[in-house]
Amino acid sequence: MRTSHLLSARRSLAGLATAAAALLALGAAPSAHAADPPLRDLAAAQGKVIGTAVTGSELTGTYGDITGREFGSLTPGNAMKWGSVEPTRGSFDWAEADQIVAFAQAHHQQVRGHTLVWHSQNPSWLTGGSWTPAQLSSLLQNHISTEVGRYQGKITGWDVVNEPFNEDGTYRSTLWYDGLGADYIASALTWAHAADPAAKLYINDYNVEGVNAKSTALYNLVKSLKARGVPIDGVGLQAHLVLGQVPATLQQNIQRFADLGVDVAITELDVRMQLPADSGKLAQQKADFKAVVGACAAVTRCAGVTVWGFTDSDSWVPSTFPGYGAATPYDESYQPKPAYYGIAEALGGSGGGGGGTAPAGGCSAAYTVTSQWNSGFTGQVRISCTGASLSSWKASWSFGAGQQLTQAWNAGCTQSGAAVTCSNISYNGTVPDGGSVTFGFNANWSGSNPVPAVSVG
Ligand code: 9MR
């Protein structure tokens, strides 16, 4: 392709949303992982926070060591839910929540409070009761004031309202919506703000990571709450994802919330796969974790990413999705998986570990969807080297959802079935140590457009 075309094609990328990045690289055996700093330090250097959900009773031994060393934020997985803290009306059990907050303080970690208003994990005295709207309202206000007040000054952000929407963007029918109407959300935020004016107040939901009907309903809600002066500081995108299905519009979606003037957090990231795991699935999972963390890293108002359990031994997935699991960055023996290095790389670390998927000599490829429309998209792949160099290169991946390449620039690309191979042009085969080369392409898609893992050789 001629230079003039290259330039105009590249200009058309300008400023458009980057969706995702994927990494996999030179197929040689991984060398011992060069000592990257812990994830929390890599994140801090980017102005981000990396967190994990935790179970209080496990915060000892290796689990405690990793939690304290690697993460800058903790979210109690269950300990702050209404059913945990007030199992009997008027009788409170703060033991696990207190323990997690104390651990966090001892390790200079933030705490995300989770969650005040939800349709699930409520005590049976509450769900089984029959309440007038006035009674319901006062129960909710007391709950919020008591819990937020107890931890006032110790919680960075609260998931005040959890999962308020159906998939089509209508409000979910719950104890709260049915009894109090949609304004239970504004009331809850207002009460939480009164109890801890410094805490960032979030609405948190799942399947709102990409641009879709549900995330647009959340967007419209946040916009109207802001217009009314209701205290809303952030949105939480849970990100319980399926292998190979990071939404291409993730970064675009984060950016549109940021543009509303709220923070965004990825609050419950995990990527489940059908068991047994194998090296190909773990490589794709690494690409998926890297894509999600990379999308957050690229948007200033994205505060950070929390994984929903850091070890496969402490994950909700296997019991909820029989046959699926291995959804977190560490295996059940607390060994970091390729996904761990995907997080590290997205936070500027050199990565380099990961069960046969590691970049040999430090060259890797990042795949990004820079814009997407109804039938097509523009992507780019950046090949970069640290502590190594290339004099020629070939990047390959598999389009798993029927995507079809139509055009490429700064590379010669061919597609055969799902398999795409792109090689350097005469002028850009060299990737120096510390440098990178980028090429771009257009392709068609329909249905879904998952981010593939790219290998470089
Ligand atoms: O991780 C939590 C698990 O231990 C509980 O059994 C489950 C009950 O629904 O809740 C899990 O956490 C959920 C979170 O609070 C809200 N988003 C979905 C999470 C996974 O179910």
Boltz pocket constraint, residues with backbone or C-beta under 6 A from the ligand:
constraints:
  - pocket:
      binder: B
      contacts: [[A, 77], [A, 78], [A, 120], [A, 121], [A, 162], [A, 238], [A, 268], [A, 316]]
      max_distance: 6.0
